[in-house]
Amino acid sequence: MRSRTALLAGLLLVLCGCSVVSVDLTPRVRPLRETTVEGKGRDKVLLLDLAGVLAEEPILTLESRPQVPLLARVREELEKADEDERVRAIVLRINSPGGTVTASDILYHEISRFKARRKVPVIASILDVGASGGYYVALAADRIVAHPTTVTGSIGVLMLTVNSGGLLEKIGVSASYIKSGQYKDMGSPFRSLSPEERAIFQELIDRLYGRFVTLVARERRLDEARVRAFADGRVYTAAEALSLGLVDRIGYLEDAIALARESAGIAEAKVVAYHRPRQYRATIYSAADPPPTASGVADLARMVFSGPRFLYLWWP
């Protein structure tokens, strides 16, 4: 048996000559598949997940299989839905405390663009939390349904940075910069912000906050001054959000699906979801991604140690 193995190995070497044999064992990200999770009929209501921290980079998880970045997955799902004329409505299932300013804005843009192009209703269903950037994305929907126990709001901007100068000093390490301008290293994690630097960052944050407030006022048809009065970063219960005009009604996910069918003018339609092979998508509550408890901690840790970030994020 050993002699046969050696002979086979030698034969392979002869056949290969001086070439290099490369075997790629990296797991492949497979194309999306469609699963019916509820109902029946020719028409479809697409259930699209937005869960965990909204970020541009791939989600870090404890799982070995490769994860598609959130923005790429959402765009891929929208493109797949765009090619299917039987997709008559979309339900955004939101369970997110928010994320980066840019990721939140891109998701809002992609959903708004799809809605304008396809002329189909989009209903947002906020589950446990839809705060800050999570609520920002919900503004792309025609109607927003909040679960009775939803926490939402937190309209505002957070800049996250770390000052590790004291820790480095204790272990005898120091950092120095050679810079082209006075403010080139502002936000450095190795020192505190100066008053001038803090003022510059505050001006940037105020502008990003103004963009958020303007969007809320426009999409929710509210007076901008009224929005600024309650958009001080606090979170609201579903009932409080309803009274402020931040959401349209209080209900469960099935209520949002029923509203999607009603808005599309279809009495019967099956609820579908897109998934990768071997992902569990059997009911309307099956998640498209790993539980946010694992990925969310990793995402926040990455944000802390990757330098200053501007965030539409509720992070108590």
NORGI-V329325 format. One record per residue. RES is the residue in one letter. PHI is phi in whole degrees, 0 to 359 (none if undefined). Layout:
BEGIN
res,phi
RES,PHI
RES,PHI
END
This chain:
BEGIN
res,phi
M,none
R,296
S,295
R,294
T,296
A,295
L,295
L,296
A,296
G,296
L,297
L,297
L,295
V,294
L,294
C,283
G,62
C,263
S,286
V,255
V,268
S,241
V,246
D,270
L,262
T,294
P,300
R,267
V,277
R,272
P,299
L,292
R,239
E,257
T,233
T,276
V,257
E,191
G,80
K,206
G,125
R,282
D,285
K,228
V,245
L,273
L,264
L,243
D,270
L,227
A,231
G,80
V,284
L,275
A,215
E,284
E,281
P,301
I,288
L,274
T,226
L,273
E,271
S,276
R,286
P,293
Q,250
V,280
P,305
L,305
L,298
A,294
R,295
V,297
R,295
E,297
E,293
L,293
E,294
K,294
A,293
D,297
E,274
D,246
E,293
R,278
V,284
R,255
A,196
I,231
V,247
L,274
R,264
I,256
N,214
S,210
P,276
G,110
G,176
T,286
V,301
T,292
A,298
S,298
D,290
I,295
L,296
Y,302
H,296
E,297
I,290
S,296
R,295
F,297
K,298
A,291
R,285
R,269
K,58
V,244
P,289
V,236
I,244
A,263
S,242
I,268
L,268
D,297
V,214
G,218
A,250
S,49
G,300
G,296
Y,285
Y,306
V,293
A,300
L,295
A,286
A,279
D,286
R,223
I,239
V,249
A,255
H,297
P,305
T,254
T,296
V,246
T,219
G,98
S,52
I,285
G,165
V,233
L,234
M,255
L,249
T,212
V,233
N,251
S,258
G,301
G,297
L,295
L,296
E,297
K,293
I,259
G,78
V,242
S,226
A,240
S,223
Y,237
I,248
K,233
S,272
G,209
Q,302
Y,254
K,298
D,253
M,292
G,90
S,301
P,284
F,256
R,201
S,280
L,285
S,279
P,303
E,295
E,294
R,299
A,294
I,295
F,296
Q,298
E,295
L,297
I,297
D,298
R,292
L,293
Y,297
G,300
R,297
F,297
V,299
T,299
L,293
V,299
A,299
R,289
E,287
R,262
R,55
L,241
D,289
E,298
A,296
R,293
V,297
R,299
A,294
F,252
A,270
D,255
G,97
R,285
V,261
Y,231
T,287
A,300
A,295
E,294
A,297
L,295
S,293
L,276
G,89
L,282
V,229
D,264
R,199
I,253
G,184
Y,260
L,301
E,294
D,292
A,294
I,293
A,298
L,293
A,296
R,298
E,298
S,293
A,277
G,73
I,236
A,284
E,224
A,198
K,274
V,267
V,241
A,220
Y,264
H,205
R,273
P,307
R,77
Q,268
Y,276
R,220
A,264
T,224
I,292
Y,259
S,286
A,273
A,278
D,241
P,300
P,308
P,294
T,294
A,282
S,287
G,297
V,298
A,295
D,298
L,294
A,297
R,296
M,296
V,296
F,261
S,254
G,99
P,301
R,225
F,262
L,232
Y,266
L,216
W,262
W,226
P,289
END
